């Protein structure tokens, strides 16, 4: 498959990442990507990013080096009610919202607790993608999770970093999630989860998983920028109102 979008990228604002917005955009341009999402960690991660950072993301140009920039967040799910660590007044101003369970931010509950937390988060109209759901630290009822994602028009992330440097032991769960998604037609998004610009657009391990599961290209979000724009429009957001402006460095 060919990919035009990376929906999960971090900058130095996350506190444990090493590239800037500009460096990420430049790396994406070199790799032929048309769009990236800047999705730094939410405030509960406790590494320096506060809610005002997300409120001020409108200063980021819509295009840098010809690459469209989605201003977003990787929000933390804080409890079994699916509460996110950014108020609605900020979420509704963003282009894209990723959400997930994270060490140090989310309670380590039972399978039932974790599944409820994620499903409740997916009911939030601003949540677009659930990140790295195969994390063995937060086991889920896979059938219920995937079925709920399909019902609530939320994409399931297959996170490339989960097979390389993060969340060891995720692969078996991810394969089961991907196979369930293939069986019922749930949609997925491949995310690099890049914490340095060189990893932008790296989906090789994630692609192996979706190929093994038999997920068709039409159910993979980031194979097309138009697909991303149309999906976000279906969630009530116009993310590319103009194709005329571009910032060159």
C-alpha positions in Angstrom: 0.0 0.0 0.0 1.0 3.6 -0.5 0.5 6.0 2.4 -0.2 9.7 2.1 -0.8 10.6 5.8 0.8 9.9 9.2 -1.8 10.4 11.8 0.4 10.1 14.9 3.5 12.3 15.3 5.2 13.9 18.3 7.3 17.0 18.8 9.7 18.2 21.5 6.6 19.6 23.2 5.8 16.1 24.4 8.9 16.1 26.6 10.3 12.8 25.5 10.4 13.5 21.7 13.2 15.1 19.8 12.0 17.0 16.7 10.1 20.2 16.0 7.0 20.7 13.9 9.1 22.1 11.1 11.5 19.1 11.2 8.6 16.7 11.1 7.1 18.4 8.1 10.4 18.5 6.3 10.9 14.8 6.9 7.4 14.1 5.7 8.0 16.0 2.5 11.1 14.1 1.8 9.2 10.8 2.2 6.4 12.0 -0.1 3.7 12.3 2.5 1.0 14.8 1.9 -0.2 15.3 5.5 0.8 14.7 9.0 -0.9 15.1 12.4 0.9 16.8 15.2 -0.4 14.9 18.2 1.6 15.7 21.3 0.7 14.1 24.6 -2.1 15.6 26.7 -1.5 17.5 30.0 -1.8 14.5 32.3 1.4 13.1 30.9 3.1 15.7 33.1 6.0 16.6 30.8 5.4 20.3 30.2 2.5 20.4 27.7 -0.5 22.3 29.1 -3.9 23.0 27.8 -2.8 26.4 26.4 -0.4 24.7 24.1 -3.3 23.0 22.4 -5.4 26.1 22.4 -2.6 28.0 20.6 -2.0 25.4 17.9 -3.9 27.7 15.4 -0.5 29.6 15.0 0.9 26.5 13.2 0.6 27.1 9.4 -1.9 24.9 7.6 1.0 23.8 5.2 4.7 23.6 5.8 7.0 22.6 3.0 3.9 21.5 1.0 2.8 19.1 3.8 -0.6 19.7 5.3 -0.6 19.9 9.1 -3.4 18.5 11.3 -3.3 20.2 14.7 -4.2 17.5 17.2 -3.6 15.7 20.5 -2.8 12.3 21.8 -5.2 12.6 24.8 -5.0 10.4 27.9 -8.0 8.5 29.1 -8.2 9.2 32.8 -10.8 6.9 34.2 -13.4 4.2 33.5 -15.8 6.8 32.4 -13.6 7.7 29.4 -12.7 11.2 30.6 -10.0 12.9 28.6 -7.3 15.2 29.9 -8.4 18.2 27.7 -11.7 20.1 28.1 -14.2 20.1 25.3 -13.6 23.8 24.6 -10.1 22.8 23.4 -10.9 19.5 21.8 -13.4 21.1 19.5 -10.8 23.5 18.1 -8.4 20.7 17.1 -8.4 19.0 13.7 -7.9 15.5 15.0 -8.1 13.8 18.4 -6.3 10.6 19.3 -7.0 9.0 22.7 -5.6 6.0 24.6 -4.7 4.4 27.9 -1.2 5.4 29.1 1.0 4.4 32.0 0.9 6.9 34.8 -2.2 8.6 33.5 -4.8 5.8 33.2 -5.9 3.3 35.9 -4.7 -0.2 35.4 -8.0 -2.0 35.7 -9.5 -5.4 34.7 -10.3 -6.3 31.2 -13.8 -5.0 31.9 -12.6 -1.8 33.3 -10.2 -1.1 30.5 -12.8 -1.9 27.8 -15.4 0.3 29.5 -12.9 3.2 29.7 -12.0 3.0 26.0 -15.6 2.5 24.8 -16.8 5.5 26.9 -14.0 7.6 25.4 -15.1 6.6 21.9 -18.6 8.0 22.7 -17.0 11.4 22.9 -17.8 13.0 19.5 -14.4 14.6 19.3 -12.4 11.3 19.5 -11.3 10.1 16.1 -8.7 7.3 16.7 -8.0 5.0 19.6 -4.2 4.6 19.9 -2.2 1.4 20.5 -5.1 -0.7 21.8 -2.9 -3.8 21.7 -0.9 -2.7 24.7 -0.7 -5.7 27.0 -0.5 -3.4 30.0 -4.2 -2.5 29.4 -5.9 -5.7 28.1 -9.2 -5.2 26.3 -12.2 -7.3 25.4 -11.2 -7.3 21.7 -14.6 -8.2 20.3 -16.4 -5.5 22.2 -13.8 -2.9 21.6 -13.7 -3.4 17.8 -17.4 -3.6 17.5 -17.8 -0.3 19.5 -15.2 1.4 17.3 -17.2 0.4 14.2 -20.4 1.6 15.8 -19.1 5.0 16.9 -17.2 5.8 13.7 -13.8 5.7 15.4 -10.6 4.4 13.8 -8.4 1.8 15.5 -4.8 2.5 15.4 -2.2 -0.1 14.4 0.8 1.6 16.0 4.2 0.9 14.4 6.1 1.8 17.5 4.4 -0.9 19.4 6.4 -3.4 17.3 9.8 -1.6 17.6 10.6 0.4 20.7 7.4 0.7 22.8 4.8 -1.5 24.5 6.6 -4.8 24.1 4.3 -7.8 23.7 1.7 -5.9 21.7 1.9 -7.8 18.4 -0.3 -10.8 19.3 -3.1 -8.5 20.6 -2.8 -6.3 17.5 -3.1 -9.2 15.2 -6.3 -10.3 17.0 -7.7 -6.7 16.8 -6.8 -6.4 13.1 -8.5 -9.8 12.3 -11.6 -8.8 14.2 -11.6 -5.4 12.3 -11.3 -7.3 9.0 -14.1 -9.6 9.9 -16.6 -6.8 10.6 -15.3 -4.1 8.3 -14.0 -1.8 11.1 -11.6 0.8 9.9 -8.0 1.3 11.0 -5.3 3.9 10.8 -1.6 3.2 10.8 0.4 5.5 13.0 4.2 5.8 13.2 4.0 7.3 16.7 7.2 9.0 15.7 9.2 10.6 18.5 11.9 11.8 16.1 11.5 13.0 12.6 13.3 10.1 11.0 10.4 7.8 12.0 7.7 9.9 10.3 5.8 7.7 7.9 7.3 4.4 9.1 4.6 1.8 8.9 6.4 -1.3 7.9 5.6 -3.5 10.9 2.1 -2.2 11.2 1.5 -3.0 7.5 2.6 -6.6 8.1 -0.1 -6.9 10.7 -3.0 -5.5 8.5 -1.8 -7.7 5.6 -1.8 -10.8 7.8 -5.3 -9.9 9.0 -6.6 -9.2 5.5 -7.8 -5.6 6.0 -8.5 -4.1 2.6 -7.0 -0.8 1.6 -10.4 0.9 1.6 -10.6 0.4 5.3 -7.2 1.9 6.0 -7.5 5.6 6.7 -4.1 7.0 5.9 -3.7 5.7 2.4 -5.3 8.9 1.2 -5.3 12.5 2.3 -8.8 12.9 0.9 -9.9 9.9 2.9 -8.7 11.6 6.1 -10.4 14.9 5.1 -13.7 13.2 4.3 -13.6 11.2 7.6 -12.9 14.3 9.7 -15.7 16.1 7.8 -18.0 13.3 8.8 -17.1 14.1 12.4 -18.0 17.8 11.9 -14.5 19.3 11.1 -13.4 21.1 8.0 -9.6 20.7 8.2 -8.4 21.9 4.8 -10.5 25.0 3.9 -7.9 26.3 1.5 -5.3 24.7 -0.7 -3.6 28.1 -1.5 -1.4 28.8 1.5 2.0 27.2 2.1 4.9 28.1 4.3 8.4 27.5 3.0 11.4 27.3 5.3 
